[in-house]
Amino acid sequence: MREGTGGYGAAPATRGAPALNLLRDLIVQRTGVWYDDAKRELLEERVGELMAARGLPSLLDYYYLLRYDPDADAVWRELMDRLAVPETYFWRQPEQFEALANEVVPRHLAAHPGRPLRIWSAACCSGEEPLSIAMALEEKGWFDRLPIEIVGSDASPALVARAQAGLYGDRSLRALSPARRARWFAREGERWRVDPTLHARVRWATANLLDEAEAGPLAAADVVFLRNVLIYFSDDAIRRVARTLAARMPRDGWLFLGASESLMRLATDFTMDEVGSAFAYVRKPAPSVPAEAAAPRLRAAGTPRVERR
């Protein structure tokens, strides 16, 4: 008997537009990830595997599990691992790492001598991006000149665990020069072990970008790398993330997005700026207050009104 037609080995009944829509809306509300109609089958496939593992017969049962079960947080972590897109590699979009090391860090040091430089690699997958950041800064000698804090986070606990392990396959190293590979990696069986000193430069965390309690403290960074994740988000989720960053980042902070991502089509507090050979987003200048608009506030604060006769 064919799988999915009933009887032994039958697949769970994932089909059902209303239930799938409920689940899709719940996922985008919680994670920001949006599955449009063209990706419905992909969502059904990924969720169906988790349903089968738990013996759930329908999408509605899985929806109720995520929404109301006392163990829902664990179910969500499992789902985040399954929905994650682990496609990344070292030294991806290198012009941004070069702009960080050659332009952003010197400006920060000149403007804030003695203040730590805080860098957040958000949605860092298995850690290639924050480790590339550490490489770029180490190769320029910046760790010897000012305190630097790098945090790499992802919503998937499984991907964060891979980043913490520090072991990578050939595919992750495909964009590295032979010299850089020899400097920062050692062969370990069929994989590559990242240099322990470099790996120790990064602190790892699990954080959902839409969870203010998790993402808010990390967003208080001078530099944020948020690359190749907003392409999966709904417009509303992108606005929510942008509001969190604008509220937490310093006025002279820098936000780096992926090459195929943009905030320009949405109303946010960021504008694009050129830094070195790369582009980044910076906070829009605070609006100036016209003199005639400031006068009433001065009088309200105690400035006496002069009566004309």
GIFEN-V993673 format. One record per backbone hydrogen bond with DSSP energy under -0.5 kcal/mol. NH is the residue of the N-H (numbers start at 1). CO is the residue of the C=O. E is the energy in kcal/mol with one decimal. If there is no record, write none. Layout:
# GIFEN-V993673
NH CO E
NH CO E
This chain:
# GIFEN-V993673
5 2 -1.5
10 7 -1.4
13 57 -1.9
14 12 -1.8
20 16 -2.5
21 17 -2.7
22 18 -2.1
23 19 -2.3
24 20 -2.9
25 21 -2.5
26 22 -2.0
27 23 -2.4
28 24 -2.2
29 25 -1.9
30 26 -1.9
31 27 -3.1
32 27 -0.6
32 28 -1.1
34 232 -3.1
36 34 -0.7
39 36 -1.9
40 37 -1.2
43 39 -2.1
44 40 -2.7
45 41 -2.5
46 42 -2.2
47 43 -2.7
48 44 -2.6
49 45 -1.5
50 46 -1.1
51 47 -2.6
52 48 -2.4
53 49 -1.8
54 50 -1.3
55 51 -0.7
55 52 -0.8
56 51 -2.5
59 13 -0.9
62 58 -1.5
63 59 -2.6
64 60 -2.4
65 61 -1.9
66 62 -2.3
67 63 -2.2
68 64 -2.9
69 64 -0.8
69 65 -1.1
72 69 -1.9
74 71 -0.6
75 71 -1.5
76 72 -2.8
77 73 -2.1
78 74 -1.9
79 75 -2.2
80 76 -2.9
81 77 -1.9
82 78 -1.6
83 79 -2.3
84 80 -1.2
86 84 -0.7
87 85 -0.7
88 86 -0.9
90 172 -3.0
92 89 -0.8
94 91 -0.6
96 93 -1.7
97 93 -0.7
98 94 -2.3
99 95 -2.1
100 96 -2.1
101 97 -2.3
102 98 -2.8
103 99 -2.1
104 99 -2.2
105 100 -2.5
107 103 -1.7
108 104 -2.5
109 105 -2.7
110 106 -2.1
111 107 -2.3
112 108 -2.9
115 112 -2.0
117 147 -2.6
118 116 -0.7
119 117 -0.5
119 149 -3.0
120 223 -2.7
121 119 -0.5
121 151 -3.3
122 120 -0.9
122 225 -2.1
124 121 -0.5
124 153 -3.5
127 124 -2.0
129 124 -0.6
131 127 -1.7
132 128 -1.8
133 129 -2.2
134 130 -2.2
135 131 -2.2
136 132 -2.5
137 133 -2.1
138 134 -2.6
139 135 -2.9
140 136 -0.8
141 138 -1.3
142 137 -2.3
144 141 -0.9
145 142 -1.8
146 142 -1.5
149 117 -2.9
150 201 -0.8
151 119 -2.5
152 203 -2.6
153 121 -2.4
154 205 -1.3
157 155 -0.7
160 156 -2.0
161 157 -2.1
162 158 -1.6
163 159 -2.1
164 160 -2.4
165 161 -1.5
166 162 -1.3
167 162 -0.6
168 192 -2.4
172 169 -0.7
173 169 -0.8
173 170 -0.8
174 171 -1.1
176 173 -1.7
181 177 -2.7
182 178 -2.4
183 179 -1.8
184 180 -2.1
185 181 -1.6
186 193 -2.0
188 191 -3.1
191 188 -1.8
192 168 -2.9
193 186 -3.2
194 166 -2.3
194 192 -0.5
195 184 -2.6
199 195 -2.7
200 196 -2.0
201 198 -1.5
202 199 -1.4
203 150 -2.6
205 152 -2.0
207 154 -1.6
207 205 -0.5
209 207 -0.5
211 208 -1.9
212 210 -0.8
214 211 -0.8
215 211 -3.4
216 212 -1.8
218 214 -0.5
219 215 -1.9
220 216 -0.5
220 217 -0.8
221 219 -2.4
222 118 -1.3
223 118 -1.9
224 254 -2.7
225 120 -2.8
226 224 -0.7
226 256 -3.1
232 229 -1.8
233 230 -1.4
234 32 -1.7
238 234 -2.3
239 235 -2.3
240 236 -2.0
241 237 -2.4
242 238 -2.7
243 239 -2.4
244 240 -2.0
245 241 -2.3
246 242 -2.7
247 243 -2.0
248 244 -1.3
249 245 -3.2
253 250 -1.9
254 222 -2.4
255 281 -2.4
256 224 -3.1
258 226 -0.6
261 258 -1.7
266 263 -1.4
268 266 -1.0
271 282 -2.7
273 280 -3.2
275 278 -2.6
278 275 -2.0
280 273 -2.8
281 255 -3.2
282 271 -2.8
283 251 -0.5
284 269 -2.8
290 288 -0.6
293 290 -0.6
294 290 -1.7
295 291 -1.6
296 292 -0.6
297 293 -0.6
298 294 -1.8
299 295 -2.1
300 296 -2.2
301 297 -1.5
302 299 -1.3
303 298 -2.1
307 305 -0.7
